[in-house]
Amino acid sequence: MALSFPNLSRSYEPKQHRIRFWGYDSAIEITFFIETATLAKIHPGADADEATLLEAFDSAIDRIHWVACRVYGRRRDLSCVHLLDTKDF
């Protein structure tokens, strides 16, 4: 089964400078993170304020999900979290 993203919730983790979101491989929840520095590179104008970062994430969600699917497909590891960084984009 392909990775899907039926739950569009995401959360900002300021201490780690990243946004967490989730995908699903069948019934198994897969955790993903995207660093805020990466988000700022793919969406210029995103700065360190939570609302702006989440808005940037939302506006780039299709691209982020596409990259998450590609990264997950390479690793296909159900037991770990997946960090998306600049090299993935």
PyMOL Python script that loads the backbone (N, CA, C, O; Angstrom):
from pymol import cmd

cmd.read_pdbstr("""\
ATOM      1  N   MET A   1       0.831  -1.187   0.000  1.00  0.00           N
ATOM      2  CA  MET A   1       0.000   0.000   0.000  1.00  0.00           C
ATOM      3  C   MET A   1       0.874   1.249   0.000  1.00  0.00           C
ATOM      4  O   MET A   1       1.956   1.258   0.587  1.00  0.00           O
ATOM      5  N   ALA A   2       0.412   2.272  -0.643  1.00  0.00           N
ATOM      6  CA  ALA A   2       1.146   3.527  -0.728  1.00  0.00           C
ATOM      7  C   ALA A   2       0.979   4.343   0.551  1.00  0.00           C
ATOM      8  O   ALA A   2       0.013   4.175   1.296  1.00  0.00           O
ATOM      9  N   LEU A   3       1.907   5.192   0.774  1.00  0.00           N
ATOM     10  CA  LEU A   3       1.851   6.107   1.906  1.00  0.00           C
ATOM     11  C   LEU A   3       0.753   7.127   1.646  1.00  0.00           C
ATOM     12  O   LEU A   3       0.630   7.639   0.533  1.00  0.00           O
ATOM     13  N   SER A   4      -0.043   7.423   2.663  1.00  0.00           N
ATOM     14  CA  SER A   4      -1.110   8.417   2.512  1.00  0.00           C
ATOM     15  C   SER A   4      -1.054   9.412   3.664  1.00  0.00           C
ATOM     16  O   SER A   4      -0.423   9.162   4.692  1.00  0.00           O
ATOM     17  N   PHE A   5      -1.722  10.537   3.474  1.00  0.00           N
ATOM     18  CA  PHE A   5      -1.706  11.617   4.464  1.00  0.00           C
ATOM     19  C   PHE A   5      -3.136  12.087   4.744  1.00  0.00           C
ATOM     20  O   PHE A   5      -3.478  13.232   4.446  1.00  0.00           O
ATOM     21  N   PRO A   6      -3.978  11.212   5.315  1.00  0.00           N
ATOM     22  CA  PRO A   6      -5.364  11.608   5.569  1.00  0.00           C
ATOM     23  C   PRO A   6      -5.507  12.602   6.726  1.00  0.00           C
ATOM     24  O   PRO A   6      -6.499  13.325   6.813  1.00  0.00           O
ATOM     25  N   ASN A   7      -4.527  12.631   7.596  1.00  0.00           N
ATOM     26  CA  ASN A   7      -4.543  13.522   8.756  1.00  0.00           C
ATOM     27  C   ASN A   7      -3.630  14.709   8.443  1.00  0.00           C
ATOM     28  O   ASN A   7      -2.408  14.565   8.406  1.00  0.00           O
ATOM     29  N   LEU A   8      -4.216  15.856   8.221  1.00  0.00           N
ATOM     30  CA  LEU A   8      -3.417  17.024   7.829  1.00  0.00           C
ATOM     31  C   LEU A   8      -2.870  17.815   9.012  1.00  0.00           C
ATOM     32  O   LEU A   8      -2.333  18.907   8.831  1.00  0.00           O
ATOM     33  N   SER A   9      -3.004  17.270  10.222  1.00  0.00           N
ATOM     34  CA  SER A   9      -2.470  17.996  11.362  1.00  0.00           C
ATOM     35  C   SER A   9      -0.947  18.000  11.323  1.00  0.00           C
ATOM     36  O   SER A   9      -0.315  17.092  10.784  1.00  0.00           O
ATOM     37  N   ARG A  10      -0.386  19.033  11.903  1.00  0.00           N
ATOM     38  CA  ARG A  10       1.060  19.199  12.000  1.00  0.00           C
ATOM     39  C   ARG A  10       1.317  20.041  13.224  1.00  0.00           C
ATOM     40  O   ARG A  10       0.434  20.768  13.680  1.00  0.00           O
ATOM     41  N   SER A  11       2.515  19.951  13.759  1.00  0.00           N
ATOM     42  CA  SER A  11       2.828  20.739  14.946  1.00  0.00           C
ATOM     43  C   SER A  11       4.253  21.261  14.861  1.00  0.00           C
ATOM     44  O   SER A  11       5.154  20.608  14.335  1.00  0.00           O
ATOM     45  N   TYR A  12       4.419  22.444  15.391  1.00  0.00           N
ATOM     46  CA  TYR A  12       5.718  23.101  15.411  1.00  0.00           C
ATOM     47  C   TYR A  12       6.414  22.765  16.714  1.00  0.00           C
ATOM     48  O   TYR A  12       5.817  22.861  17.786  1.00  0.00           O
ATOM     49  N   GLU A  13       7.684  22.368  16.624  1.00  0.00           N
ATOM     50  CA  GLU A  13       8.493  22.062  17.795  1.00  0.00           C
ATOM     51  C   GLU A  13       9.629  23.081  17.851  1.00  0.00           C
ATOM     52  O   GLU A  13      10.675  22.883  17.232  1.00  0.00           O
ATOM     53  N   PRO A  14       9.422  24.172  18.595  1.00  0.00           N
ATOM     54  CA  PRO A  14      10.399  25.276  18.576  1.00  0.00           C
ATOM     55  C   PRO A  14      11.785  24.902  19.099  1.00  0.00           C
ATOM     56  O   PRO A  14      12.783  25.406  18.583  1.00  0.00           O
ATOM     57  N   LYS A  15      11.872  24.047  20.093  1.00  0.00           N
ATOM     58  CA  LYS A  15      13.192  23.695  20.641  1.00  0.00           C
ATOM     59  C   LYS A  15      14.025  22.905  19.634  1.00  0.00           C
ATOM     60  O   LYS A  15      15.251  23.019  19.610  1.00  0.00           O
ATOM     61  N   GLN A  16      13.356  22.106  18.803  1.00  0.00           N
ATOM     62  CA  GLN A  16      14.065  21.306  17.812  1.00  0.00           C
ATOM     63  C   GLN A  16      14.107  21.985  16.442  1.00  0.00           C
ATOM     64  O   GLN A  16      14.753  21.484  15.522  1.00  0.00           O
ATOM     65  N   HIS A  17      13.423  23.121  16.302  1.00  0.00           N
ATOM     66  CA  HIS A  17      13.384  23.867  15.040  1.00  0.00           C
ATOM     67  C   HIS A  17      12.876  22.992  13.893  1.00  0.00           C
ATOM     68  O   HIS A  17      13.517  22.863  12.850  1.00  0.00           O
ATOM     69  N   ARG A  18      11.703  22.394  14.122  1.00  0.00           N
ATOM     70  CA  ARG A  18      11.142  21.517  13.097  1.00  0.00           C
ATOM     71  C   ARG A  18       9.625  21.445  13.217  1.00  0.00           C
ATOM     72  O   ARG A  18       9.034  21.840  14.222  1.00  0.00           O
ATOM     73  N   ILE A  19       9.026  20.932  12.167  1.00  0.00           N
ATOM     74  CA  ILE A  19       7.591  20.697  12.145  1.00  0.00           C
ATOM     75  C   ILE A  19       7.388  19.193  12.014  1.00  0.00           C
ATOM     76  O   ILE A  19       8.037  18.528  11.207  1.00  0.00           O
ATOM     77  N   ARG A  20       6.481  18.678  12.820  1.00  0.00           N
ATOM     78  CA  ARG A  20       6.156  17.244  12.812  1.00  0.00           C
ATOM     79  C   ARG A  20       4.850  17.047  12.057  1.00  0.00           C
ATOM     80  O   ARG A  20       3.909  17.828  12.202  1.00  0.00           O
ATOM     81  N   PHE A  21       4.806  15.990  11.247  1.00  0.00           N
ATOM     82  CA  PHE A  21       3.559  15.606  10.586  1.00  0.00           C
ATOM     83  C   PHE A  21       3.559  14.099  10.400  1.00  0.00           C
ATOM     84  O   PHE A  21       4.580  13.444  10.608  1.00  0.00           O
ATOM     85  N   TRP A  22       2.422  13.550  10.012  1.00  0.00           N
ATOM     86  CA  TRP A  22       2.261  12.112   9.991  1.00  0.00           C
ATOM     87  C   TRP A  22       1.710  11.611   8.667  1.00  0.00           C
ATOM     88  O   TRP A  22       0.875  12.254   8.032  1.00  0.00           O
ATOM     89  N   GLY A  23       2.198  10.450   8.274  1.00  0.00           N
ATOM     90  CA  GLY A  23       1.680   9.734   7.128  1.00  0.00           C
ATOM     91  C   GLY A  23       1.279   8.347   7.593  1.00  0.00           C
ATOM     92  O   GLY A  23       1.580   7.950   8.719  1.00  0.00           O
ATOM     93  N   TYR A  24       0.602   7.617   6.729  1.00  0.00           N
ATOM     94  CA  TYR A  24       0.140   6.281   7.095  1.00  0.00           C
ATOM     95  C   TYR A  24       0.476   5.280   6.002  1.00  0.00           C
ATOM     96  O   TYR A  24       0.228   5.518   4.820  1.00  0.00           O
ATOM     97  N   ASP A  25       1.043   4.162   6.418  1.00  0.00           N
ATOM     98  CA  ASP A  25       1.283   3.026   5.547  1.00  0.00           C
ATOM     99  C   ASP A  25       0.300   1.974   6.037  1.00  0.00           C
ATOM    100  O   ASP A  25       0.553   1.280   7.021  1.00  0.00           O
ATOM    101  N   SER A  26      -0.825   1.867   5.338  1.00  0.00           N
ATOM    102  CA  SER A  26      -1.943   1.056   5.793  1.00  0.00           C
ATOM    103  C   SER A  26      -2.399   1.645   7.130  1.00  0.00           C
ATOM    104  O   SER A  26      -2.763   2.819   7.181  1.00  0.00           O
ATOM    105  N   ALA A  27      -2.388   0.875   8.196  1.00  0.00           N
ATOM    106  CA  ALA A  27      -2.842   1.382   9.496  1.00  0.00           C
ATOM    107  C   ALA A  27      -1.686   1.851  10.376  1.00  0.00           C
ATOM    108  O   ALA A  27      -1.906   2.238  11.524  1.00  0.00           O
ATOM    109  N   ILE A  28      -0.473   1.824   9.863  1.00  0.00           N
ATOM    110  CA  ILE A  28       0.700   2.184  10.660  1.00  0.00           C
ATOM    111  C   ILE A  28       1.036   3.656  10.459  1.00  0.00           C
ATOM    112  O   ILE A  28       1.216   4.126   9.335  1.00  0.00           O
ATOM    113  N   GLU A  29       1.115   4.367  11.573  1.00  0.00           N
ATOM    114  CA  GLU A  29       1.432   5.793  11.539  1.00  0.00           C
ATOM    115  C   GLU A  29       2.945   5.981  11.416  1.00  0.00           C
ATOM    116  O   GLU A  29       3.720   5.383  12.163  1.00  0.00           O
ATOM    117  N   ILE A  30       3.345   6.810  10.474  1.00  0.00           N
ATOM    118  CA  ILE A  30       4.758   7.103  10.230  1.00  0.00           C
ATOM    119  C   ILE A  30       4.979   8.578  10.559  1.00  0.00           C
ATOM    120  O   ILE A  30       4.264   9.442  10.050  1.00  0.00           O
ATOM    121  N   THR A  31       5.956   8.866  11.398  1.00  0.00           N
ATOM    122  CA  THR A  31       6.248  10.240  11.798  1.00  0.00           C
ATOM    123  C   THR A  31       7.315  10.839  10.892  1.00  0.00           C
ATOM    124  O   THR A  31       8.329  10.211  10.585  1.00  0.00           O
ATOM    125  N   PHE A  32       7.055  12.063  10.479  1.00  0.00           N
ATOM    126  CA  PHE A  32       7.997  12.818   9.657  1.00  0.00           C
ATOM    127  C   PHE A  32       8.285  14.153  10.335  1.00  0.00           C
ATOM    128  O   PHE A  32       7.449  14.693  11.060  1.00  0.00           O
ATOM    129  N   PHE A  33       9.476  14.668  10.085  1.00  0.00           N
ATOM    130  CA  PHE A  33       9.853  16.006  10.512  1.00  0.00           C
ATOM    131  C   PHE A  33      10.437  16.736   9.321  1.00  0.00           C
ATOM    132  O   PHE A  33      11.087  16.138   8.464  1.00  0.00           O
ATOM    133  N   ILE A  34      10.197  18.034   9.278  1.00  0.00           N
ATOM    134  CA  ILE A  34      10.902  18.893   8.338  1.00  0.00           C
ATOM    135  C   ILE A  34      11.499  20.030   9.157  1.00  0.00           C
ATOM    136  O   ILE A  34      10.807  20.691   9.932  1.00  0.00           O
ATOM    137  N   GLU A  35      12.779  20.240   8.971  1.00  0.00           N
ATOM    138  CA  GLU A  35      13.465  21.299   9.716  1.00  0.00           C
ATOM    139  C   GLU A  35      12.992  22.659   9.216  1.00  0.00           C
ATOM    140  O   GLU A  35      12.690  22.824   8.035  1.00  0.00           O
ATOM    141  N   THR A  36      12.931  23.624  10.117  1.00  0.00           N
ATOM    142  CA  THR A  36      12.464  24.954   9.723  1.00  0.00           C
ATOM    143  C   THR A  36      13.414  25.608   8.725  1.00  0.00           C
ATOM    144  O   THR A  36      12.975  26.388   7.880  1.00  0.00           O
ATOM    145  N   ALA A  37      14.706  25.306   8.808  1.00  0.00           N
ATOM    146  CA  ALA A  37      15.660  25.862   7.842  1.00  0.00           C
ATOM    147  C   ALA A  37      15.367  25.329   6.437  1.00  0.00           C
ATOM    148  O   ALA A  37      15.481  26.062   5.455  1.00  0.00           O
ATOM    149  N   THR A  38      14.994  24.065   6.348  1.00  0.00           N
ATOM    150  CA  THR A  38      14.629  23.480   5.056  1.00  0.00           C
ATOM    151  C   THR A  38      13.349  24.121   4.539  1.00  0.00           C
ATOM    152  O   THR A  38      13.246  24.457   3.360  1.00  0.00           O
ATOM    153  N   LEU A  39      12.390  24.287   5.415  1.00  0.00           N
ATOM    154  CA  LEU A  39      11.130  24.917   5.022  1.00  0.00           C
ATOM    155  C   LEU A  39      11.364  26.330   4.507  1.00  0.00           C
ATOM    156  O   LEU A  39      10.741  26.750   3.531  1.00  0.00           O
ATOM    157  N   ALA A  40      12.251  27.056   5.153  1.00  0.00           N
ATOM    158  CA  ALA A  40      12.566  28.423   4.712  1.00  0.00           C
ATOM    159  C   ALA A  40      13.227  28.431   3.335  1.00  0.00           C
ATOM    160  O   ALA A  40      13.054  29.383   2.573  1.00  0.00           O
ATOM    161  N   LYS A  41      13.975  27.388   3.012  1.00  0.00           N
ATOM    162  CA  LYS A  41      14.612  27.323   1.696  1.00  0.00           C
ATOM    163  C   LYS A  41      13.621  26.982   0.594  1.00  0.00           C
ATOM    164  O   LYS A  41      13.737  27.488  -0.522  1.00  0.00           O
ATOM    165  N   ILE A  42      12.643  26.125   0.896  1.00  0.00           N
ATOM    166  CA  ILE A  42      11.678  25.762  -0.144  1.00  0.00           C
ATOM    167  C   ILE A  42      10.517  26.747  -0.215  1.00  0.00           C
ATOM    168  O   ILE A  42       9.776  26.780  -1.197  1.00  0.00           O
ATOM    169  N   HIS A  43      10.367  27.544   0.832  1.00  0.00           N
ATOM    170  CA  HIS A  43       9.303  28.556   0.841  1.00  0.00           C
ATOM    171  C   HIS A  43       9.881  29.863   1.359  1.00  0.00           C
ATOM    172  O   HIS A  43       9.721  30.187   2.536  1.00  0.00           O
ATOM    173  N   PRO A  44      10.553  30.623   0.490  1.00  0.00           N
ATOM    174  CA  PRO A  44      11.169  31.881   0.920  1.00  0.00           C
ATOM    175  C   PRO A  44      10.147  32.792   1.606  1.00  0.00           C
ATOM    176  O   PRO A  44       8.991  32.890   1.194  1.00  0.00           O
ATOM    177  N   GLY A  45      10.607  33.438   2.644  1.00  0.00           N
ATOM    178  CA  GLY A  45       9.734  34.326   3.393  1.00  0.00           C
ATOM    179  C   GLY A  45       9.246  33.709   4.690  1.00  0.00           C
ATOM    180  O   GLY A  45       8.719  34.406   5.557  1.00  0.00           O
ATOM    181  N   ALA A  46       9.425  32.383   4.825  1.00  0.00           N
ATOM    182  CA  ALA A  46       9.061  31.751   6.093  1.00  0.00           C
ATOM    183  C   ALA A  46      10.130  32.127   7.108  1.00  0.00           C
ATOM    184  O   ALA A  46      11.321  31.907   6.891  1.00  0.00           O
ATOM    185  N   ASP A  47       9.683  32.693   8.209  1.00  0.00           N
ATOM    186  CA  ASP A  47      10.661  33.035   9.239  1.00  0.00           C
ATOM    187  C   ASP A  47      10.397  32.215  10.492  1.00  0.00           C
ATOM    188  O   ASP A  47       9.619  31.261  10.454  1.00  0.00           O
ATOM    189  N   ALA A  48      11.014  32.562  11.566  1.00  0.00           N
ATOM    190  CA  ALA A  48      11.004  31.717  12.760  1.00  0.00           C
ATOM    191  C   ALA A  48       9.735  31.816  13.594  1.00  0.00           C
ATOM    192  O   ALA A  48       9.658  31.194  14.654  1.00  0.00           O
ATOM    193  N   ASP A  49       8.756  32.562  13.161  1.00  0.00           N
ATOM    194  CA  ASP A  49       7.533  32.648  13.954  1.00  0.00           C
ATOM    195  C   ASP A  49       6.604  31.478  13.606  1.00  0.00           C
ATOM    196  O   ASP A  49       6.437  31.128  12.438  1.00  0.00           O
ATOM    197  N   GLU A  50       6.012  30.890  14.628  1.00  0.00           N
ATOM    198  CA  GLU A  50       5.234  29.656  14.469  1.00  0.00           C
ATOM    199  C   GLU A  50       4.134  29.766  13.421  1.00  0.00           C
ATOM    200  O   GLU A  50       4.004  28.892  12.563  1.00  0.00           O
ATOM    201  N   ALA A  51       3.357  30.811  13.485  1.00  0.00           N
ATOM    202  CA  ALA A  51       2.243  30.963  12.533  1.00  0.00           C
ATOM    203  C   ALA A  51       2.734  31.025  11.093  1.00  0.00           C
ATOM    204  O   ALA A  51       2.133  30.415  10.208  1.00  0.00           O
ATOM    205  N   THR A  52       3.813  31.751  10.847  1.00  0.00           N
ATOM    206  CA  THR A  52       4.362  31.875   9.494  1.00  0.00           C
ATOM    207  C   THR A  52       4.931  30.546   9.012  1.00  0.00           C
ATOM    208  O   THR A  52       4.753  30.180   7.850  1.00  0.00           O
ATOM    209  N   LEU A  53       5.613  29.824   9.894  1.00  0.00           N
ATOM    210  CA  LEU A  53       6.167  28.529   9.521  1.00  0.00           C
ATOM    211  C   LEU A  53       5.068  27.523   9.184  1.00  0.00           C
ATOM    212  O   LEU A  53       5.180  26.787   8.204  1.00  0.00           O
ATOM    213  N   LEU A  54       4.013  27.489   9.986  1.00  0.00           N
ATOM    214  CA  LEU A  54       2.915  26.558   9.708  1.00  0.00           C
ATOM    215  C   LEU A  54       2.178  26.941   8.429  1.00  0.00           C
ATOM    216  O   LEU A  54       1.723  26.072   7.685  1.00  0.00           O
ATOM    217  N   GLU A  55       2.062  28.229   8.180  1.00  0.00           N
ATOM    218  CA  GLU A  55       1.447  28.692   6.936  1.00  0.00           C
ATOM    219  C   GLU A  55       2.313  28.284   5.733  1.00  0.00           C
ATOM    220  O   GLU A  55       1.789  27.862   4.703  1.00  0.00           O
ATOM    221  N   ALA A  56       3.626  28.412   5.870  1.00  0.00           N
ATOM    222  CA  ALA A  56       4.541  28.000   4.799  1.00  0.00           C
ATOM    223  C   ALA A  56       4.442  26.496   4.581  1.00  0.00           C
ATOM    224  O   ALA A  56       4.441  26.034   3.440  1.00  0.00           O
ATOM    225  N   PHE A  57       4.361  25.741   5.649  1.00  0.00           N
ATOM    226  CA  PHE A  57       4.202  24.290   5.539  1.00  0.00           C
ATOM    227  C   PHE A  57       2.917  23.971   4.767  1.00  0.00           C
ATOM    228  O   PHE A  57       2.922  23.162   3.840  1.00  0.00           O
ATOM    229  N   ASP A  58       1.833  24.613   5.161  1.00  0.00           N
ATOM    230  CA  ASP A  58       0.544  24.357   4.511  1.00  0.00           C
ATOM    231  C   ASP A  58       0.576  24.703   3.025  1.00  0.00           C
ATOM    232  O   ASP A  58      -0.014  23.995   2.209  1.00  0.00           O
ATOM    233  N   SER A  59       1.255  25.777   2.675  1.00  0.00           N
ATOM    234  CA  SER A  59       1.281  26.184   1.267  1.00  0.00           C
ATOM    235  C   SER A  59       2.177  25.280   0.419  1.00  0.00           C
ATOM    236  O   SER A  59       2.038  25.232  -0.803  1.00  0.00           O
ATOM    237  N   ALA A  60       3.095  24.564   1.069  1.00  0.00           N
ATOM    238  CA  ALA A  60       3.991  23.656   0.340  1.00  0.00           C
ATOM    239  C   ALA A  60       3.650  22.193   0.612  1.00  0.00           C
ATOM    240  O   ALA A  60       4.461  21.307   0.341  1.00  0.00           O
ATOM    241  N   ILE A  61       2.467  21.937   1.142  1.00  0.00           N
ATOM    242  CA  ILE A  61       2.136  20.589   1.616  1.00  0.00           C
ATOM    243  C   ILE A  61       2.198  19.527   0.519  1.00  0.00           C
ATOM    244  O   ILE A  61       2.649  18.412   0.785  1.00  0.00           O
ATOM    245  N   ASP A  62       1.767  19.829  -0.684  1.00  0.00           N
ATOM    246  CA  ASP A  62       1.814  18.825  -1.749  1.00  0.00           C
ATOM    247  C   ASP A  62       3.251  18.410  -2.043  1.00  0.00           C
ATOM    248  O   ASP A  62       3.551  17.224  -2.181  1.00  0.00           O
ATOM    249  N   ARG A  63       4.122  19.384  -2.134  1.00  0.00           N
ATOM    250  CA  ARG A  63       5.541  19.088  -2.387  1.00  0.00           C
ATOM    251  C   ARG A  63       6.156  18.328  -1.215  1.00  0.00           C
ATOM    252  O   ARG A  63       6.910  17.377  -1.420  1.00  0.00           O
ATOM    253  N   ILE A  64       5.841  18.739   0.002  1.00  0.00           N
ATOM    254  CA  ILE A  64       6.375  18.081   1.195  1.00  0.00           C
ATOM    255  C   ILE A  64       5.902  16.624   1.245  1.00  0.00           C
ATOM    256  O   ILE A  64       6.695  15.725   1.524  1.00  0.00           O
ATOM    257  N   HIS A  65       4.629  16.393   0.979  1.00  0.00           N
ATOM    258  CA  HIS A  65       4.116  15.019   0.979  1.00  0.00           C
ATOM    259  C   HIS A  65       4.766  14.186  -0.121  1.00  0.00           C
ATOM    260  O   HIS A  65       5.071  13.013   0.092  1.00  0.00           O
ATOM    261  N   TRP A  66       4.978  14.773  -1.282  1.00  0.00           N
ATOM    262  CA  TRP A  66       5.630  14.059  -2.380  1.00  0.00           C
ATOM    263  C   TRP A  66       7.041  13.631  -1.967  1.00  0.00           C
ATOM    264  O   TRP A  66       7.445  12.491  -2.194  1.00  0.00           O
ATOM    265  N   VAL A  67       7.781  14.558  -1.361  1.00  0.00           N
ATOM    266  CA  VAL A  67       9.148  14.244  -0.902  1.00  0.00           C
ATOM    267  C   VAL A  67       9.094  13.191   0.206  1.00  0.00           C
ATOM    268  O   VAL A  67       9.912  12.271   0.224  1.00  0.00           O
ATOM    269  N   ALA A  68       8.148  13.319   1.120  1.00  0.00           N
ATOM    270  CA  ALA A  68       8.015  12.335   2.200  1.00  0.00           C
ATOM    271  C   ALA A  68       7.771  10.936   1.630  1.00  0.00           C
ATOM    272  O   ALA A  68       8.342   9.961   2.119  1.00  0.00           O
ATOM    273  N   CYS A  69       6.936  10.832   0.612  1.00  0.00           N
ATOM    274  CA  CYS A  69       6.680   9.533  -0.029  1.00  0.00           C
ATOM    275  C   CYS A  69       7.954   8.979  -0.646  1.00  0.00           C
ATOM    276  O   CYS A  69       8.244   7.789  -0.523  1.00  0.00           O
ATOM    277  N   ARG A  70       8.707   9.833  -1.305  1.00  0.00           N
ATOM    278  CA  ARG A  70       9.954   9.403  -1.939  1.00  0.00           C
ATOM    279  C   ARG A  70      10.975   8.938  -0.890  1.00  0.00           C
ATOM    280  O   ARG A  70      11.603   7.892  -1.048  1.00  0.00           O
ATOM    281  N   VAL A  71      11.130   9.722   0.174  1.00  0.00           N
ATOM    282  CA  VAL A  71      12.075   9.369   1.242  1.00  0.00           C
ATOM    283  C   VAL A  71      11.630   8.072   1.921  1.00  0.00           C
ATOM    284  O   VAL A  71      12.446   7.182   2.163  1.00  0.00           O
ATOM    285  N   TYR A  72      10.372   7.970   2.218  1.00  0.00           N
ATOM    286  CA  TYR A  72       9.855   6.760   2.864  1.00  0.00           C
ATOM    287  C   TYR A  72      10.025   5.538   1.951  1.00  0.00           C
ATOM    288  O   TYR A  72      10.378   4.456   2.420  1.00  0.00           O
ATOM    289  N   GLY A  73       9.779   5.709   0.678  1.00  0.00           N
ATOM    290  CA  GLY A  73       9.926   4.616  -0.274  1.00  0.00           C
ATOM    291  C   GLY A  73      11.343   4.079  -0.349  1.00  0.00           C
ATOM    292  O   GLY A  73      11.549   2.885  -0.569  1.00  0.00           O
ATOM    293  N   ARG A  74      12.326   4.962  -0.166  1.00  0.00           N
ATOM    294  CA  ARG A  74      13.729   4.525  -0.185  1.00  0.00           C
ATOM    295  C   ARG A  74      14.073   3.731   1.066  1.00  0.00           C
ATOM    296  O   ARG A  74      14.827   2.759   1.000  1.00  0.00           O
ATOM    297  N   ARG A  75      13.532   4.135   2.192  1.00  0.00           N
ATOM    298  CA  ARG A  75      13.917   3.527   3.473  1.00  0.00           C
ATOM    299  C   ARG A  75      12.900   2.487   3.946  1.00  0.00           C
ATOM    300  O   ARG A  75      13.267   1.435   4.469  1.00  0.00           O
ATOM    301  N   ARG A  76      11.655   2.791   3.759  1.00  0.00           N
ATOM    302  CA  ARG A  76      10.520   1.938   4.153  1.00  0.00           C
ATOM    303  C   ARG A  76      10.728   1.312   5.522  1.00  0.00           C
ATOM    304  O   ARG A  76      10.601   0.099   5.691  1.00  0.00           O
ATOM    305  N   ASP A  77      11.045   2.141   6.481  1.00  0.00           N
ATOM    306  CA  ASP A  77      11.300   1.695   7.842  1.00  0.00           C
ATOM    307  C   ASP A  77      10.135   2.123   8.720  1.00  0.00           C
ATOM    308  O   ASP A  77       9.945   3.314   8.965  1.00  0.00           O
ATOM    309  N   LEU A  78       9.360   1.165   9.191  1.00  0.00           N
ATOM    310  CA  LEU A  78       8.186   1.465  10.001  1.00  0.00           C
ATOM    311  C   LEU A  78       8.548   1.858  11.427  1.00  0.00           C
ATOM    312  O   LEU A  78       7.719   2.429  12.135  1.00  0.00           O
ATOM    313  N   SER A  79       9.762   1.564  11.857  1.00  0.00           N
ATOM    314  CA  SER A  79      10.105   1.748  13.261  1.00  0.00           C
ATOM    315  C   SER A  79      10.782   3.076  13.573  1.00  0.00           C
ATOM    316  O   SER A  79      11.026   3.378  14.742  1.00  0.00           O
ATOM    317  N   CYS A  80      11.084   3.860  12.576  1.00  0.00           N
ATOM    318  CA  CYS A  80      11.800   5.096  12.882  1.00  0.00           C
ATOM    319  C   CYS A  80      11.072   6.309  12.316  1.00  0.00           C
ATOM    320  O   CYS A  80      10.125   6.187  11.538  1.00  0.00           O
ATOM    321  N   VAL A  81      11.529   7.447  12.716  1.00  0.00           N
ATOM    322  CA  VAL A  81      10.980   8.687  12.184  1.00  0.00           C
ATOM    323  C   VAL A  81      11.817   9.091  10.981  1.00  0.00           C
ATOM    324  O   VAL A  81      12.959   8.657  10.828  1.00  0.00           O
ATOM    325  N   HIS A  82      11.252   9.904  10.155  1.00  0.00           N
ATOM    326  CA  HIS A  82      11.926  10.327   8.938  1.00  0.00           C
ATOM    327  C   HIS A  82      12.090  11.845   8.956  1.00  0.00           C
ATOM    328  O   HIS A  82      11.110  12.580   9.081  1.00  0.00           O
ATOM    329  N   LEU A  83      13.315  12.302   8.832  1.00  0.00           N
ATOM    330  CA  LEU A  83      13.625  13.721   8.805  1.00  0.00           C
ATOM    331  C   LEU A  83      13.846  14.148   7.361  1.00  0.00           C
ATOM    332  O   LEU A  83      14.708  13.605   6.670  1.00  0.00           O
ATOM    333  N   LEU A  84      13.069  15.117   6.911  1.00  0.00           N
ATOM    334  CA  LEU A  84      13.239  15.667   5.583  1.00  0.00           C
ATOM    335  C   LEU A  84      14.152  16.879   5.697  1.00  0.00           C
ATOM    336  O   LEU A  84      13.866  17.811   6.449  1.00  0.00           O
ATOM    337  N   ASP A  85      15.237  16.865   4.957  1.00  0.00           N
ATOM    338  CA  ASP A  85      16.120  18.025   4.982  1.00  0.00           C
ATOM    339  C   ASP A  85      16.325  18.550   3.557  1.00  0.00           C
ATOM    340  O   ASP A  85      15.762  18.021   2.599  1.00  0.00           O
ATOM    341  N   THR A  86      17.109  19.557   3.444  1.00  0.00           N
ATOM    342  CA  THR A  86      17.279  20.259   2.170  1.00  0.00           C
ATOM    343  C   THR A  86      17.693  19.336   1.035  1.00  0.00           C
ATOM    344  O   THR A  86      17.215  19.509  -0.087  1.00  0.00           O
ATOM    345  N   LYS A  87      18.549  18.378   1.278  1.00  0.00           N
ATOM    346  CA  LYS A  87      19.010  17.485   0.210  1.00  0.00           C
ATOM    347  C   LYS A  87      17.872  16.631  -0.362  1.00  0.00           C
ATOM    348  O   LYS A  87      17.975  16.155  -1.492  1.00  0.00           O
ATOM    349  N   ASP A  88      16.807  16.434   0.389  1.00  0.00           N
ATOM    350  CA  ASP A  88      15.667  15.665  -0.105  1.00  0.00           C
ATOM    351  C   ASP A  88      14.819  16.440  -1.103  1.00  0.00           C
ATOM    352  O   ASP A  88      14.063  15.852  -1.876  1.00  0.00           O
ATOM    353  N   PHE A  89      14.947  17.747  -1.081  1.00  0.00           N
ATOM    354  CA  PHE A  89      14.161  18.588  -1.970  1.00  0.00           C
ATOM    355  C   PHE A  89      14.967  18.952  -3.192  1.00  0.00           C
ATOM    356  O   PHE A  89      14.474  19.662  -4.068  1.00  0.00           O
TER     357      PHE A  89
END
""", "prot")
cmd.dss("prot")
cmd.show_as("cartoon", "prot")
cmd.util.cbc("prot")
cmd.orient("prot")
